[in-house]
Amino acid sequence: MKANVGLIGKGKWGKIIKSKLIKISNLKFSAGKKENYLKLIKNNHLNWIFIVTPNNTHFKIVKNCLNLKLNVFCEKPLTTTYKKTKELINIAKKNNVKLYISDIYSFHNLKIKKLLLRNSVFRSKRVSNQDKEFLFRFMYHDISILFNYLKKLKIKSIKVHQNKKKIIKIKIKFKNDRLIVFKYCLNSPTKRHIINDINFISKKDILKKMLTSVLNGKIRIKSNNDKAMFISKFLDIMKKKI
């Protein structure tokens, strides 16, 4: 029997999520910013609510849904700070509901161990919105991929360089003297995502695999939440330097 779900967010990514949910669930509604999502939730019996809205709206919407004792899937990042991320995770625990933060790379078939050979991350894309917003969105993805390695290390120093061509290089040195370099080109017509020569742009439908796993309960909530808190704290440190 398919799960009853609701979707909040009608933007580009919201439409992509909707196209997947229609196939694997009973989608009760899709709400945009002009619609009263709280009223729609109360008028439908839902198993999950999927939140795919701008980053700065996540905290309020997720909090409202958790307080309705509803299982929540939220597109990453959950919030823009570690403090708010921790607050939402605690609310989910208190209300005994599931809170899952999108973590598509947990379902990727590539072996993460191969990524630690030279520790070089590169992304390129033409960015039309605020540079920093996209920068931290990219970094969230990449820190998520490297999570099992980074969680064991402590940061020693961070050096940031940005040129007029919107190329940002971030060198992070750890106390064991290991170095990871994040390089992001935000003014390129070519979309690329390379980590140590491994191309992370996949043609496989990993998104559908993740959403199906969430609805079928084949996910680890605690490890997902722990990862989200780690990444939020890591990015809090980055924001002070960039």
Secondary structure as a PSIPRED ss2 file (coil, helix, strand):
# PSIPRED VFORMAT (PSIPRED V4.0)

   1 M C   1.000  0.000  0.000
   2 K C   1.000  0.000  0.000
   3 A C   1.000  0.000  0.000
   4 N E   0.000  0.000  1.000
   5 V E   0.000  0.000  1.000
   6 G E   0.000  0.000  1.000
   7 L E   0.000  0.000  1.000
   8 I E   0.000  0.000  1.000
   9 G C   1.000  0.000  0.000
  10 K C   1.000  0.000  0.000
  11 G C   1.000  0.000  0.000
  12 K H   0.000  1.000  0.000
  13 W H   0.000  1.000  0.000
  14 G H   0.000  1.000  0.000
  15 K H   0.000  1.000  0.000
  16 I H   0.000  1.000  0.000
  17 I H   0.000  1.000  0.000
  18 K H   0.000  1.000  0.000
  19 S H   0.000  1.000  0.000
  20 K H   0.000  1.000  0.000
  21 L H   0.000  1.000  0.000
  22 I H   0.000  1.000  0.000
  23 K H   0.000  1.000  0.000
  24 I H   0.000  1.000  0.000
  25 S C   1.000  0.000  0.000
  26 N E   0.000  0.000  1.000
  27 L E   0.000  0.000  1.000
  28 K E   0.000  0.000  1.000
  29 F E   0.000  0.000  1.000
  30 S E   0.000  0.000  1.000
  31 A E   0.000  0.000  1.000
  32 G C   1.000  0.000  0.000
  33 K C   1.000  0.000  0.000
  34 K C   1.000  0.000  0.000
  35 E C   1.000  0.000  0.000
  36 N C   1.000  0.000  0.000
  37 Y H   0.000  1.000  0.000
  38 L H   0.000  1.000  0.000
  39 K H   0.000  1.000  0.000
  40 L H   0.000  1.000  0.000
  41 I H   0.000  1.000  0.000
  42 K H   0.000  1.000  0.000
  43 N C   1.000  0.000  0.000
  44 N C   1.000  0.000  0.000
  45 H C   1.000  0.000  0.000
  46 L C   1.000  0.000  0.000
  47 N C   1.000  0.000  0.000
  48 W E   0.000  0.000  1.000
  49 I E   0.000  0.000  1.000
  50 F E   0.000  0.000  1.000
  51 I E   0.000  0.000  1.000
  52 V C   1.000  0.000  0.000
  53 T C   1.000  0.000  0.000
  54 P C   1.000  0.000  0.000
  55 N H   0.000  1.000  0.000
  56 N H   0.000  1.000  0.000
  57 T H   0.000  1.000  0.000
  58 H H   0.000  1.000  0.000
  59 F H   0.000  1.000  0.000
  60 K H   0.000  1.000  0.000
  61 I H   0.000  1.000  0.000
  62 V H   0.000  1.000  0.000
  63 K H   0.000  1.000  0.000
  64 N H   0.000  1.000  0.000
  65 C H   0.000  1.000  0.000
  66 L H   0.000  1.000  0.000
  67 N H   0.000  1.000  0.000
  68 L C   1.000  0.000  0.000
  69 K C   1.000  0.000  0.000
  70 L C   1.000  0.000  0.000
  71 N E   0.000  0.000  1.000
  72 V E   0.000  0.000  1.000
  73 F E   0.000  0.000  1.000
  74 C E   0.000  0.000  1.000
  75 E C   1.000  0.000  0.000
  76 K C   1.000  0.000  0.000
  77 P C   1.000  0.000  0.000
  78 L C   1.000  0.000  0.000
  79 T C   1.000  0.000  0.000
  80 T C   1.000  0.000  0.000
  81 T C   1.000  0.000  0.000
  82 Y H   0.000  1.000  0.000
  83 K H   0.000  1.000  0.000
  84 K H   0.000  1.000  0.000
  85 T H   0.000  1.000  0.000
  86 K H   0.000  1.000  0.000
  87 E H   0.000  1.000  0.000
  88 L H   0.000  1.000  0.000
  89 I H   0.000  1.000  0.000
  90 N H   0.000  1.000  0.000
  91 I H   0.000  1.000  0.000
  92 A H   0.000  1.000  0.000
  93 K H   0.000  1.000  0.000
  94 K H   0.000  1.000  0.000
  95 N C   1.000  0.000  0.000
  96 N C   1.000  0.000  0.000
  97 V C   1.000  0.000  0.000
  98 K C   1.000  0.000  0.000
  99 L E   0.000  0.000  1.000
 100 Y E   0.000  0.000  1.000
 101 I E   0.000  0.000  1.000
 102 S C   1.000  0.000  0.000
 103 D C   1.000  0.000  0.000
 104 I H   0.000  1.000  0.000
 105 Y H   0.000  1.000  0.000
 106 S H   0.000  1.000  0.000
 107 F H   0.000  1.000  0.000
 108 H C   1.000  0.000  0.000
 109 N C   1.000  0.000  0.000
 110 L C   1.000  0.000  0.000
 111 K C   1.000  0.000  0.000
 112 I H   0.000  1.000  0.000
 113 K H   0.000  1.000  0.000
 114 K H   0.000  1.000  0.000
 115 L H   0.000  1.000  0.000
 116 L H   0.000  1.000  0.000
 117 L C   1.000  0.000  0.000
 118 R C   1.000  0.000  0.000
 119 N C   1.000  0.000  0.000
 120 S E   0.000  0.000  1.000
 121 V E   0.000  0.000  1.000
 122 F E   0.000  0.000  1.000
 123 R E   0.000  0.000  1.000
 124 S E   0.000  0.000  1.000
 125 K E   0.000  0.000  1.000
 126 R E   0.000  0.000  1.000
 127 V C   1.000  0.000  0.000
 128 S C   1.000  0.000  0.000
 129 N C   1.000  0.000  0.000
 130 Q C   1.000  0.000  0.000
 131 D H   0.000  1.000  0.000
 132 K H   0.000  1.000  0.000
 133 E H   0.000  1.000  0.000
 134 F H   0.000  1.000  0.000
 135 L H   0.000  1.000  0.000
 136 F H   0.000  1.000  0.000
 137 R H   0.000  1.000  0.000
 138 F H   0.000  1.000  0.000
 139 M H   0.000  1.000  0.000
 140 Y H   0.000  1.000  0.000
 141 H H   0.000  1.000  0.000
 142 D H   0.000  1.000  0.000
 143 I H   0.000  1.000  0.000
 144 S H   0.000  1.000  0.000
 145 I H   0.000  1.000  0.000
 146 L C   1.000  0.000  0.000
 147 F H   0.000  1.000  0.000
 148 N H   0.000  1.000  0.000
 149 Y H   0.000  1.000  0.000
 150 L H   0.000  1.000  0.000
 151 K C   1.000  0.000  0.000
 152 K C   1.000  0.000  0.000
 153 L C   1.000  0.000  0.000
 154 K C   1.000  0.000  0.000
 155 I E   0.000  0.000  1.000
 156 K E   0.000  0.000  1.000
 157 S E   0.000  0.000  1.000
 158 I E   0.000  0.000  1.000
 159 K E   0.000  0.000  1.000
 160 V E   0.000  0.000  1.000
 161 H E   0.000  0.000  1.000
 162 Q E   0.000  0.000  1.000
 163 N C   1.000  0.000  0.000
 164 K C   1.000  0.000  0.000
 165 K C   1.000  0.000  0.000
 166 K C   1.000  0.000  0.000
 167 I E   0.000  0.000  1.000
 168 I E   0.000  0.000  1.000
 169 K E   0.000  0.000  1.000
 170 I E   0.000  0.000  1.000
 171 K E   0.000  0.000  1.000
 172 I E   0.000  0.000  1.000
 173 K E   0.000  0.000  1.000
 174 F E   0.000  0.000  1.000
 175 K C   1.000  0.000  0.000
 176 N C   1.000  0.000  0.000
 177 D C   1.000  0.000  0.000
 178 R C   1.000  0.000  0.000
 179 L E   0.000  0.000  1.000
 180 I E   0.000  0.000  1.000
 181 V E   0.000  0.000  1.000
 182 F E   0.000  0.000  1.000
 183 K E   0.000  0.000  1.000
 184 Y E   0.000  0.000  1.000
 185 C E   0.000  0.000  1.000
 186 L C   1.000  0.000  0.000
 187 N E   0.000  0.000  1.000
 188 S E   0.000  0.000  1.000
 189 P E   0.000  0.000  1.000
 190 T E   0.000  0.000  1.000
 191 K E   0.000  0.000  1.000
 192 R E   0.000  0.000  1.000
 193 H E   0.000  0.000  1.000
 194 I E   0.000  0.000  1.000
 195 I E   0.000  0.000  1.000
 196 N C   1.000  0.000  0.000
 197 D C   1.000  0.000  0.000
 198 I E   0.000  0.000  1.000
 199 N E   0.000  0.000  1.000
 200 F C   1.000  0.000  0.000
 201 I C   1.000  0.000  0.000
 202 S C   1.000  0.000  0.000
 203 K C   1.000  0.000  0.000
 204 K C   1.000  0.000  0.000
 205 D C   1.000  0.000  0.000
 206 I H   0.000  1.000  0.000
 207 L H   0.000  1.000  0.000
 208 K H   0.000  1.000  0.000
 209 K H   0.000  1.000  0.000
 210 M H   0.000  1.000  0.000
 211 L H   0.000  1.000  0.000
 212 T H   0.000  1.000  0.000
 213 S H   0.000  1.000  0.000
 214 V H   0.000  1.000  0.000
 215 L H   0.000  1.000  0.000
 216 N C   1.000  0.000  0.000
 217 G C   1.000  0.000  0.000
 218 K C   1.000  0.000  0.000
 219 I C   1.000  0.000  0.000
 220 R C   1.000  0.000  0.000
 221 I H   0.000  1.000  0.000
 222 K H   0.000  1.000  0.000
 223 S H   0.000  1.000  0.000
 224 N H   0.000  1.000  0.000
 225 N H   0.000  1.000  0.000
 226 D H   0.000  1.000  0.000
 227 K H   0.000  1.000  0.000
 228 A H   0.000  1.000  0.000
 229 M H   0.000  1.000  0.000
 230 F H   0.000  1.000  0.000
 231 I H   0.000  1.000  0.000
 232 S H   0.000  1.000  0.000
 233 K H   0.000  1.000  0.000
 234 F H   0.000  1.000  0.000
 235 L H   0.000  1.000  0.000
 236 D H   0.000  1.000  0.000
 237 I H   0.000  1.000  0.000
 238 M H   0.000  1.000  0.000
 239 K H   0.000  1.000  0.000
 240 K C   1.000  0.000  0.000
 241 K C   1.000  0.000  0.000
 242 I C   1.000  0.000  0.000
